[in-house]
């Protein structure tokens, strides 16, 4: 708010350029203006101020509408917030928790979304209170007003903090719309005490929250409702403010003006998260024949047709009017191109890392009793106090207490029972090929316990009582061991270990993403125009597989490069997991590429895909943009064939794909099922 003194001497106030732009008279006297203009006497100009410091970290905040599951269709699972289609979010606000009349907090989790929300990884999980409906509802609007009063403030603050701690959340957000407001519909005028009570409540909550938990509020971007807020003091209390600029009708002038207003009021710009809408508003025109900019509409109560998904007359979601999702494939293609840059040198070191880790991975796979490999092998075993034969999962190596070290010798002889399943499991869990393994005897010596430390390894020749780390333990000759006979080890000639390099296959696939993006755009536009000659569910299912494949490839190649860089620097195997966890989807892509040939061009039958599930994403890519894809078969047949390829992968067949692939695929399948009550439009 600024004050101006026009030439007639009457003091006026305002927040727009009419009030905030300097317009001096020819004399330059303070408070005087040019003819026909106003003169600014305080807080002049329209610039955003208080902008010297950068935020502590980047923030991209989303409010998740927990009630979206009540809609007839277009449901959103909260877990999709971390997918590529909704990438980049740092904070998600679960809207909204319930506050009872006795100031207790609860969440109705009919659809399990709060449970899913709490399980999110890599994102700040914030519980939100309030919202428009709660703040102005006839039955609920008094709850926040009463909760922040001195008599109730302590109890309510304790309850909020308890809820955050009990559910291991990352913070709390309040969206009270709006304390002290004079003219909200259908409810009493706000009390002048409400803004001050709100500030004191927020200060109390902040003092009780653990230091690693955040506190935030949502604040209106209009002067009329913001003027009641002690916004400068609130900004010094909270970690950030969600500024509700998404309720302004354009994203430029009004937003900039409101940012100038709030920063001039004392709020640091770095505390503000600027709201961006994911919807639009529609109104019915007074005359359908009117074409110019001065056309009128029928009034604030919209006469526009209802949205099928939202059951409202005047809200248009981005599911219908925004083409942002079309950039997903293009973005993935660019990310993939960047990922393969400088890849070759790092891949060589990655191969070195894989080779060095094979024996350790085999040991984990063959761990006595609990290792996965024991399921497919029979064993004979002897120990000082036990012996037997049978399944390797039943091995018992019992040694009596105080057995002399020299007598503590255990023997296990391995005999393959199901070779095919053994190597299939080894490949799935550790990405180790059959050709990399040979079978030989291997002694596993007990750790040598020496007098000067548990792992002392040799005696200094000049000082017999001095122990230090080294390759030989003086008591090793007398220590016990387990002799594994006919045991899997890495082959001696490591030059024969060929680690599949997915780069060539992936580089072949990159240009095809342009065709995929073009097809997605065409399909999307047909969906909007209700001219899509196929099932929306088929289109969503078909497109999801190659997109998830690209995501897997990017993540995998980045992991390969990171491990290769570490191996090059240290020449020691980092304990970052097995080769499978690093190569993951990239190995799957390389292997599938070898099977089906040119990426995306092969035509496989459903039977072929079921026999080799890893080829499914490539097969779907071929069914969409290959030589016998949509342009030849037509949308209805091509999308149905591609969707059928995915639907054929049931039960354990999906295990051939990465865990992240399966997680996102499950969300897509669940969304498709829930959307069957409405006409499904393309939204991937």
Helices and strands as residue ranges (DSSP letters): E 2-5, E 11-14, H 17-20, E 61-65, G 66-70, G 78-82, G 84-86, E 91-99, E 105-106, H 113-118, E 124-130, H 132-136, H 141-147, H 150-166, E 171-175, H 194-208, E 214-220, H 223-226, H 231-237, E 240-244, G 245-247, H 253-264, G 269-271, E 272-274, E 279-281, E 315-317, H 318-321, G 324-326, H 327-339, H 343-365, G 372-376, E 377-383, E 386-391, G 392-394, G 405-407, E 409-416, H 419-430, G 434-436, E 437-445, E 458-459, E 467-468, G 476-478, E 481-490, G 494-496, H 503-528, H 536-570, H 579-596, H 606-611, G 613-615, H 616-625, H 630-633, H 635-647, G 651-656, H 659-674, G 675-677
